[in-house]
Amino acid sequence: MTLSGLLRSGFTVDASAVDHHWLREEGRGLRFEDDFFTVPFISAGAKIDYQMTDRASVFLAGNVDKYFRNKG
């Protein structure tokens, strides 16, 4: 039987876009707002593996991710 785990953290890129189609400015057309920002995250995972025979094994694995997005 083998048990393994993984813990990692870092930053990822998130995007947000807003279409102000009702605020058409004369001569300028549509107005869009695009924002890109980084979001910190943490990820944890585990796997358990059981060798049944020389040619067969079973495993169970799971992973959890948490992204820390600020709202408000």
C-alpha positions as CSV (number, residue, x, y, z in Angstrom):
1,M,0.0,0.0,0.0
2,T,1.3,3.4,-0.9
3,L,0.1,6.8,0.4
4,S,1.2,10.0,-1.2
5,G,0.3,13.7,-0.8
6,L,0.7,17.0,-2.4
7,L,0.5,20.6,-1.0
8,R,1.1,23.6,-3.2
9,S,0.3,27.3,-3.3
10,G,0.9,30.2,-5.6
11,F,-0.9,32.8,-7.8
12,T,-3.1,32.4,-10.8
13,V,-4.5,35.0,-13.2
14,D,-8.2,35.9,-13.1
15,A,-10.1,38.1,-15.5
16,S,-13.2,40.2,-15.3
17,A,-15.1,41.9,-18.2
18,V,-17.9,44.4,-18.2
19,D,-19.9,45.4,-21.3
20,H,-21.5,48.9,-21.0
21,H,-23.5,48.5,-24.2
22,W,-26.2,50.9,-23.0
23,L,-23.6,53.7,-22.5
24,R,-22.8,54.3,-26.2
25,E,-20.9,57.5,-26.6
26,E,-21.5,59.5,-29.8
27,G,-18.8,58.7,-32.3
28,R,-17.0,56.2,-30.0
29,G,-19.2,53.1,-30.1
30,L,-19.4,50.6,-27.3
31,R,-17.5,50.8,-24.0
32,F,-15.9,47.7,-22.5
33,E,-13.9,47.3,-19.3
34,D,-11.4,44.4,-19.0
35,D,-9.5,43.7,-15.8
36,F,-6.8,41.1,-15.1
37,F,-5.5,40.5,-11.7
38,T,-3.7,37.8,-9.6
39,V,-5.5,35.5,-7.1
40,P,-3.6,33.5,-4.5
41,F,-4.5,29.9,-4.1
42,I,-3.7,26.8,-2.1
43,S,-4.1,23.2,-3.3
44,A,-3.9,19.9,-1.3
45,G,-4.2,16.4,-2.6
46,A,-3.8,12.8,-1.5
47,K,-3.6,9.4,-3.2
48,I,-3.7,5.9,-1.7
49,D,-2.7,2.9,-3.9
50,Y,-3.1,-0.8,-3.2
51,Q,-1.3,-3.5,-5.3
52,M,-3.7,-6.4,-5.5
53,T,-1.6,-8.7,-7.7
54,D,1.5,-8.3,-9.9
55,R,-0.7,-6.9,-12.7
56,A,-3.6,-5.2,-10.9
57,S,-3.9,-2.4,-8.5
58,V,-6.6,0.0,-7.2
59,F,-6.3,3.6,-6.1
60,L,-8.3,6.4,-4.6
61,A,-7.3,10.0,-5.1
62,G,-8.7,13.4,-4.1
63,N,-7.8,17.1,-4.5
64,V,-9.0,20.3,-3.0
65,D,-8.3,23.8,-4.3
66,K,-9.1,27.1,-2.6
67,Y,-8.9,30.5,-4.4
68,F,-8.8,33.6,-2.2
69,R,-10.9,36.1,-4.2
70,N,-11.7,39.3,-2.4
71,K,-15.3,40.5,-2.8
72,G,-16.6,43.9,-1.8
